[in-house]
């Protein structure tokens, strides 16, 4: 397994919440819970309705809120990155 800096994993995690506009700008999304990579158009459910904040996507495969889009510029198509995120956060 590739080692990723904790600061990178923490910065990526911040981009997995309240990120609806970023997901809508993305071509692909990656879920660091189930490790699936899929087109952003597959995201259909959103949570976290807080005034002044965007919604957070739910993964269409595992129904968990751990989705990052490629518009974030994090390496979401690198399965090792998603595995490192999963190990750190779950």
C-alpha positions as CSV (number, residue, x, y, z in Angstrom):
1,X,0.0,0.0,0.0
2,X,1.2,3.5,-0.9
3,X,1.7,5.8,2.0
4,X,-0.1,9.2,1.7
5,X,0.6,12.1,4.0
6,X,-2.0,12.5,6.8
7,X,-2.4,16.1,5.8
8,X,-3.4,15.1,2.3
9,X,-5.9,12.6,3.6
10,X,-7.4,15.2,6.0
11,X,-7.6,17.8,3.2
12,X,-9.3,15.3,1.0
13,X,-11.8,14.4,3.7
14,X,-12.8,18.1,4.0
15,X,-13.7,18.0,0.3
16,X,-16.1,15.0,0.9
17,X,-18.7,17.1,2.7
18,X,-20.8,20.0,1.6
19,X,-19.4,19.5,-1.9
20,X,-22.5,19.3,-4.2
21,X,-21.2,21.9,-6.7
22,X,-17.8,20.2,-6.9
23,X,-19.5,16.8,-7.5
24,X,-21.7,18.4,-10.2
25,X,-18.5,19.8,-11.9
26,X,-16.8,16.4,-11.7
27,X,-16.7,13.7,-14.4
28,X,-15.9,10.9,-12.0
29,X,-16.4,10.3,-8.3
30,X,-14.6,8.0,-5.9
31,X,-16.0,6.5,-2.7
32,X,-13.5,5.9,0.1
33,X,-16.0,3.6,1.9
34,X,-16.8,1.0,-0.8
35,X,-13.8,2.0,-3.1
36,X,-16.1,2.3,-6.2
37,X,-15.2,4.8,-8.9
38,X,-18.2,6.0,-11.0
39,X,-19.6,8.8,-13.1
40,X,-20.7,11.8,-11.0
41,X,-24.2,11.6,-12.7
42,X,-24.8,8.4,-10.7
43,X,-25.1,10.4,-7.5
44,X,-28.8,10.9,-6.8
45,X,-29.1,11.4,-3.1
46,X,-27.8,14.2,-1.0
47,X,-27.8,14.9,2.8
48,X,-26.7,17.7,5.2
49,X,-29.3,20.4,4.7
50,X,-27.7,23.2,6.6
51,X,-28.4,26.9,5.9
52,X,-25.6,28.4,4.0
53,X,-23.9,25.1,3.2
54,X,-24.1,22.8,0.2
55,X,-25.4,19.3,0.3
56,X,-23.2,16.2,0.8
57,X,-23.5,13.3,-1.7
58,X,-24.3,9.7,-0.7
59,X,-22.5,7.0,-2.6
60,X,-25.1,5.2,-4.9
61,X,-23.4,1.9,-4.1
62,X,-22.9,1.9,-0.3
63,X,-25.1,4.8,0.8
64,X,-22.3,6.4,2.8
65,X,-21.2,10.0,2.6
66,X,-17.6,9.5,1.6
67,X,-17.6,10.7,-2.0
68,X,-15.0,12.9,-3.6
69,X,-15.2,14.2,-7.2
70,X,-12.3,14.6,-9.6
71,X,-12.9,18.3,-9.7
72,X,-11.3,18.4,-6.3
73,X,-8.0,17.5,-8.0
74,X,-7.4,14.7,-5.5
75,X,-6.3,11.4,-7.1
76,X,-9.8,9.7,-6.8
77,X,-9.1,7.3,-9.6
78,X,-6.0,5.9,-7.8
79,X,-7.4,2.9,-5.8
80,X,-4.5,3.2,-3.4
81,X,-5.5,6.7,-2.5
82,X,-9.1,5.5,-1.8
83,X,-7.8,2.6,0.2
84,X,-5.6,5.0,2.3
85,X,-8.6,7.2,2.8
86,X,-10.7,4.2,3.9
87,X,-8.0,3.0,6.3
88,X,-7.6,6.5,7.9
89,X,-11.3,7.4,8.2
90,X,-12.9,4.0,8.8
